[in-house]
Amino acid sequence: MSETEFDAQLLEAVRNLNNAHEVETSWLEPEDLKKLLDVAYFVEVVDEADAFLIAMNEQSAHDGINFGWFKDHYENFVYIDRIVTDARARGQGLAKSLYEALFDAAKADGQEIVGCEINREPPNLGSEAFHQKMGFDKIAEASLPNGKTVGYWIKKLN
């Protein structure tokens, strides 16, 4: 996990940014965010929550449905649970730098795969384009109980 220190103000800023993008990420109550941070493999926040990334690995005690898909299909992996960049901070390369920091940490830990899901319904075409540029490939698709359809994407680190 990163060295980000979370005081009450930063926790609330991260939660507010997440919840402003709940269609893509899902709503978080304060206790939900604390639980995610407690089980996360990697957490990084840029400045005062201009952007953030939360990722799990196969050892994380996480119960998300999409995380479960990766757990069922891979013995070792890093799973990007959520990444959000504030609209006012877009175009500055923050998401790319967060991903590069995650890739470096995962490689250092001997991980070979980083995975994520991207909404297909409702569509998130910007995220698909970004992930393709970052070297991810779509490997599967699933319909979720909440009515969303997602694509599962991986990037091989070796």
C-alpha positions in Angstrom: 0.0 0.0 0.0 1.2 3.5 -0.6 2.3 6.0 2.0 -0.9 8.2 1.6 -2.0 9.4 5.0 -5.8 9.6 5.4 -7.2 12.2 7.7 -10.9 12.9 7.9 -10.7 15.6 5.3 -8.9 13.6 2.7 -11.2 10.6 3.3 -14.2 12.8 2.7 -12.6 14.3 -0.5 -11.9 10.8 -1.9 -15.4 9.7 -1.1 -16.9 12.8 -2.7 -14.9 12.3 -5.8 -15.9 8.6 -6.0 -19.5 9.4 -5.4 -19.6 12.1 -8.1 -18.8 9.2 -10.5 -21.0 6.5 -8.9 -22.3 5.3 -12.3 -18.8 4.2 -13.1 -17.6 3.3 -9.6 -20.6 2.7 -7.3 -21.6 4.7 -4.3 -19.5 4.5 -1.1 -20.6 5.3 2.4 -17.8 6.4 4.8 -17.5 2.9 6.3 -17.4 1.3 2.8 -14.4 3.5 1.8 -12.6 2.7 5.1 -13.2 -1.0 4.5 -11.8 -0.8 0.9 -8.7 1.1 2.2 -8.2 -1.5 4.9 -8.1 -4.4 2.5 -6.4 -2.7 -0.4 -3.1 -3.8 -1.9 -2.3 -0.3 -3.4 -3.8 3.1 -2.7 -2.6 6.4 -4.2 -4.2 9.8 -4.0 -3.0 12.8 -6.0 -2.9 16.1 -4.1 -6.1 16.8 -2.3 -8.1 14.1 -4.2 -7.5 15.4 -7.7 -7.4 11.7 -8.6 -7.1 8.4 -6.8 -6.6 4.7 -7.4 -7.5 1.8 -5.2 -6.3 -1.7 -6.1 -6.6 -5.2 -4.6 -4.5 -8.3 -5.1 -5.4 -12.0 -4.8 -4.8 -11.8 -1.0 -7.2 -8.9 -0.4 -10.2 -9.7 1.7 -12.5 -8.0 -0.8 -16.0 -9.3 -1.7 -16.8 -7.3 -4.9 -18.4 -9.3 -7.7 -15.8 -8.1 -10.3 -12.9 -8.8 -7.9 -14.5 -12.3 -7.5 -14.4 -12.9 -11.2 -10.6 -12.3 -11.3 -10.2 -14.4 -8.2 -12.0 -17.3 -10.0 -9.8 -16.9 -13.1 -6.3 -16.1 -11.8 -4.2 -17.4 -9.0 -2.1 -14.2 -8.8 -3.3 -10.8 -10.0 -3.7 -7.1 -9.1 -7.3 -5.8 -9.6 -8.0 -2.1 -10.0 -11.1 -1.6 -7.9 -11.6 2.1 -8.8 -9.7 5.0 -10.3 -11.2 8.5 -10.6 -9.8 11.8 -11.9 -11.7 15.0 -11.0 -13.0 16.7 -14.1 -11.0 19.9 -13.4 -7.8 17.8 -13.3 -8.3 15.8 -16.5 -5.8 15.9 -19.3 -2.8 16.3 -16.9 -1.7 12.7 -17.1 -2.8 11.9 -13.5 -4.5 8.6 -14.3 -1.5 7.5 -16.4 0.9 8.3 -13.6 -1.3 6.4 -11.1 -1.3 3.4 -13.3 2.5 3.5 -13.9 3.0 3.6 -10.1 0.7 0.6 -9.7 2.5 -1.3 -12.5 5.9 -0.6 -10.8 4.6 -1.8 -7.4 3.0 -4.9 -8.9 6.2 -5.8 -10.9 8.3 -5.3 -7.8 6.0 -7.8 -6.0 6.3 -10.4 -8.8 2.8 -9.8 -10.2 2.3 -10.5 -13.8 -1.3 -9.4 -14.4 -3.3 -6.3 -13.7 -7.0 -6.4 -14.3 -10.0 -4.2 -14.2 -13.6 -4.1 -15.4 -15.1 -1.3 -17.6 -18.7 -0.6 -18.0 -20.2 -1.7 -21.3 -23.8 -0.9 -20.3 -23.9 1.9 -19.5 -20.9 2.4 -21.9 -17.7 4.0 -20.7 -15.9 4.5 -24.1 -13.4 7.0 -22.7 -12.2 4.4 -20.2 -12.0 1.7 -22.9 -9.8 4.0 -25.0 -7.6 4.9 -22.1 -7.1 1.3 -21.1 -6.3 0.3 -24.7 -3.6 3.0 -24.7 -2.2 1.7 -21.4 -1.8 -1.8 -23.0 -5.0 -3.6 -21.6 -6.9 -6.1 -23.6 -10.5 -7.1 -23.2 -10.7 -10.8 -22.3 -14.4 -11.4 -21.2 -17.7 -9.8 -20.6 -20.4 -10.3 -18.0 -23.9 -9.2 -17.1 -24.2 -8.2 -13.5 -27.2 -8.5 -11.2 -27.5 -4.7 -11.0 -28.2 -4.5 -14.7 -24.8 -3.4 -15.8 -22.7 -5.2 -18.4 -19.0 -5.0 -17.9 -15.9 -6.0 -19.9 -13.0 -7.6 -18.1 -9.6 -6.3 -19.2 -6.0 -7.3 -18.3 -2.6 -6.0 -18.9 0.3 -8.4 -18.8 3.3 -6.9 -17.0 6.1 -9.2 -18.3 
